[in-house]
Amino acid sequence: MSLFDSAERWHKQAQRLLAGRYSLAPEFDRSQVSPYFRGNGSRNVDTPEYAASAVSGFADWRLAVTGLVEHPLSLSLDNIHRLPQRTQVTRHDCVEGWSAIGEWTGPRLSTILRGAALKPEARFIVLRCADTLAGTQYYESIDLIDAFHPQTIIAHKLNGEPLPVRNGAPLRLRVERQLGYKHAKFLTGIEAVASLAGIGGGKGGYWEDRAGYQWYAGI
C-alpha cells in the first residue's frame, strides 16, 4: 500500500470515528440558499439523445439498478417522484475551492437499494452517468455506509424546481459528507459491486483514476 493510500484510509477512518458513521452534514435554513448555484465539470451532455430527452422533460429517462441485486430495476422519473422524498438544504464544497448552498429534493438512495435488495457480497455502489469527458463516460462510487446514509439522495429538484441541466438534470447523487466530484450528475445507472478493481482504472472514480483525487473525499 502506498503512502497516499495509507493517508486516505486514515482520513476515512478518522472522520468516521470522530464524527460517527451516521453523523449528519450541516443543514441550513431555506433563507440561506445561494442566489445562483453554478454548474461545474460537465454542464451538459452533448448527444442528440440527451437533447431530445431534455425537450420532453426527460419523460423517457431511465435509471437502471443492476449488479449484485436480487431485483434489478429500471426506474422512470415518475417512479422516482412516487418514492418517499427527502428535502435538505446543504452546502456543496468543490475541490476547486468554491461552495454554494442549495435545497435538494429526492428519494434516499437507501430506499432504492432496499427495493432492489442487495446481495450479501455487495460492498460498493457505482454511479454511471450520461456525460462524457475525454471520451469516457463519468463514473463514481461510494461504499455502503455512505450509500445508506440518511442524507444520501438521488436529487431531481434544486431549490424547488426540476434540476437544471447545468447541475446534472434529470438526476444526480447528493452524498453530503463528501466533496463535489463525488456527487455524480446525469445519472443513468446504479450498480452494486463487490470490488472496485474492475471499474475504470480500479480507483473508484473518473478523477481518482486520472488525476489522483482521493476516493474518500470526506469533509
NULO-452869 format. One record per residue: residue in three letters; x, y, z of N, C-alpha, C in turn. Coordinates in steps of 0.1 Angstrom, whole numbers, plus 5000, padded with zeros to 4 digits. Last residue first. Layout:
ALAXYZXYZXYZ ...
REM end
This chain:
ILE484451555041484551685046483851705059 GLY485951295021485151335032485451485037 ALA486451134998486651284998485851345009 TYR488050864989487250905000487451055002 TRP489750884967488450814966487550854977 GLN491551174958491251074968489851014965 TYR492851214925491951254936491751144946 GLY494451154903494951124917494151174928 ALA493451184878494151294884494651274899 ARG492350944870493051024860493851134867 ASP490950804890491850724881492750814873 GLU489651014903490550934911491550854901 TRP487951094883489051184887490051104895 TYR486250864881486850924869488051004873 GLY486750604906486150724900486950784889 GLY488150374916486750404921486050524915 LYS490450274908490550354920489150414924 GLY490350124884490450054897490450134909 GLY489950254860491350224864491450154877 GLY486750114857487750214852489150164855 ILE486549854879485849974875486850074870 GLY487649634890487349624876486549744871 ALA487949704917489149664909488849674894 LEU486049744935486249854926487349814916 SER483849474944485149534944485149644933 ALA481149404943481949354954483249424955 VAL478549644934479649564931480349514944 ALA475649784920476249724932477349624928 GLU475050074902475549934901476149884914 ILE472950274886473450244900473750104899 GLY472750504859472850374865473350374879 THR472450764851471750664843471750534849 LEU472651104861472750964864471850874855 PHE473851364859473251304847473151144849 LYS476551344884475451404877474951324865 ALA477851254916477751224902476451284896 HIS479651384937478151394935477851384920 LYS482351384940481651254943480151264940 TYR483051644936483251554925482651414927 GLY482551784961481651784950481851684939 LEU483251574991483451684981482651674969 GLN480751445015481951435006482051554996 ARG478451435028479651445036480951435028 GLU476351415010476551545016477851545024 VAL475751324981476351254992477051355000 ARG473551314956473951404967474451324979 LEU473451244922473751204935474051324944 ARG470851344899472251354904472351294918 LEU468851374870469051314883470551324887 PRO468551484845467451504855467651444869 ALA470851754853469451704851469451574843 GLY473151884863473051744862471751684859 ASN473352154863473552094876473251944876 ARG472652234838474052264843474352194856 VAL469852164838470852084830472252114835 PRO468352184870468752244858469752154851 LEU465751984884467152004884467552064870 PRO462652164890463452054884464852084882 GLU462752344921462452334907463152214901 GLY463552374948462152354945461752344930 ASN466352374947465552494951464152494947 LEU466352114925467252214932466452334934 LYS465351774921465051914923466151994929 HIS466351524922465751564909465251704910 ALA468851324938468151454937467551474923 ILE469051074957469051094943468251214940 ILE470951114988469751114980470051114965 THR472051095019472451055005471251024997 GLN471251125045471351245036471851215022 PRO471450875057470150935055470151065046 HIS473550635041473450755050472150825047 PHE473950425024472750415033472650535043 ALA476250515011475050485003473850475012 ASP478150525032477650655026476350625018 ILE478350245036478050345047477450475042 LEU479050135012477650115017477350205029 ASP480950374993480750245000479350245006 ILE480850494959480750514973480650384980 SER481950624927481550514936481650564951 GLU481550734893481950754907481550634915 TYR482050834859481550734869482150774883 TYR481450944826481750974840481250864849 GLN482750794797481650834805482050844820 THR485350934778485050834788483850884796 GLY486251134761485851004755485450904765 ALA486751354778487851294772487551154766 LEU483751274794484951364795486051284788 THR480251264792481451214787482551314788 ASP477251184810478251284804479551214802 ALA475650994821475551014807476551104801 CYS477050754846476550894842476450904826 ARG476750544874477050564860476350684855 LEU478250474905477250564898477650574884 VAL478450184925479050264914477950344907 ILE478850094957477850134948478550224937 PHE480249804974480249944969479149964959 ARG479549544982480349634991480449774987 ALA477749244980477849384976478649464986 GLU477248994991478649024987478849164982 PRO474448974995475448985007476849025003 LYS472649194973473149064976474249074987 LEU470149434979471549404977471849254981 ALA467249514967467749404976469149364972 ALA465849714955466549624946467049504954 GLY464849844977463849794968464549694958 ARG467249924989466349824996465349764987 LEU467950114970468749994972468049884979 ILE466050314973466150244961466950114962 THR466550385000465150344996465250264983 SER469150484998468850365006467550305002 LEU468850724985469450614978469150484985 ARG465850894991467050844997467550724988 PRO464551104965464450984974465850954980 GLY464751464967464851334960464651224970 THR466051794966464951704969465051574961 TRP467952064980467851944972466751854976 GLU468952384981467952294986467752184976 GLY472352494986471252464977470252374985 ILE475252704987474152634995472952614986 ALA478552654976477252714975476252634983 SER482152724971480952654978479752724975 TRP485452664958484252734959483152654966 GLY487652494954487752594964486452684966 GLU487752274939488452394933488352514943 VAL486252084951487652074953488452194947 CYS483352244966484052194954485552184957 ASP480652174986482052224986482852154975 HIS477452274992478252204982479652254983 ARG475452265020476452335013477252235004 THR471852215020473152175024474152265016 VAL468752125029469452245025470852235030 GLN466551865017467651915026468352035020 THR463951645015464451775011465451825022 ARG462951325004463651405014464151535008 GLN460151114996461151224993461751285005 PRO459150794986459250894997460350984994 LEU458450784950459050734962459050834973 ARG457550914928456550854937457150794949 HIS459751004914458951104921457951044931 ILE460650764903461450834913460650934921 ASN458550714885458850614896459650684907 ASP458950934868457750914876457950824887 LEU461450864857461350984866460050984874 SER461750504860461450634853461450744862 LEU464050244865463150344871462950464862 SER464549924866464650034856463550134860 LEU466349694886465249784884465549874872 PRO466849354899467249474890466049564887 HIS466849214927465749264918466249384910 GLU469149144940468249044937467149084927 VAL472349264929471049294935470149174931 LEU475049344918474749244928473449284936 GLY473749494888474849444896474449334906 THR471449784889471949654884473149604893 VAL469150004880469749954892470149804889 ALA468850274858468950134859469650094873 LEU466650514851467750484860467750334862 ARG465650674821465550554830466850554838 TRP463550914804464850884811464650764820 ASP461451014790461950874786463150834794 ALA461051264799459951164801460451024798 PHE462551494800463151364804462151264807 GLY461251694787461151694802461651564808 SER461651684760460451614765460351614780 VAL464151804759462951874753461651814758 ALA465751604770465551734777464351804772 SER465751424749465151384762464851514770 ALA467151554730465751524727465051484740 ALA469651574742468951694738467451664736 TYR470351304744470151384756469351514753 GLU470551234717469651164726469351244739 PRO472651394707471251414703470251354712 THR474951504733474451394724473051434719 ASP476551624755476551664741476151554732 VAL475251734784475551614777475451634762 ASN476551994805475651944795476051804790 ARG478652054821477452134823476352094813 SER481151884838480251874827478951964830 GLY482352114861482651994854481751994841 ASN479452294874480852264874481152134867 GLY477152564878477552434874479052414873 ARG476152754907476852734895476952584891 PHE473352884919474152764921474852724908 TYR472653194932472953124920473853004923 PRO472053264958471253314947471453244934 SER472052994982472753084974471953134962 VAL469952995011470252934998470953044989 GLN469053085035470453095032470853035019 SER466353035038466753175035468253185032 ARG466252775046465952805032466352945028 ASP469052705068467652755066467452785051 PHE470952395065470852535066469352575065 GLU472952135080471852175071471552325075 PRO476051955080475252065085474152095075 ALA475651595079476351715074475451835078 LEU475351375107474751445096475651565092 SER476751045113476651195116476151265104 TYR477250785110475950835105475750975110 ARG479750735121479350675108478150745102 GLY481451005136480350905136479950855122 ALA483551175139482151235136481051135137 LEU485651015146485451135153484051185151 LEU485350785128485550765142485150895150 ARG485150905103484050825108484150795123 GLN487651035102486351115101485251035107 ALA489450825104489450925114488151005114 GLN488950675081488750615094488650715105 LYS489650855061488350795062488050745076 HIS492350905067491351015066489950965068 TRP493550655065493550725078492450835078 ARG493150625037492550525046492450595060 GLU494850825028493450835025492650745035 ALA497350735037496850865042495350875040 SER497650505023497550495037496950625043 ASP497850604997496650515000496550505015 PHE500250745000499050814996497850735000 LEU502050535004501850635015500550715012 SER500650224991501450344990501150445002 MET500949885000500050005000500950125000 
REM end
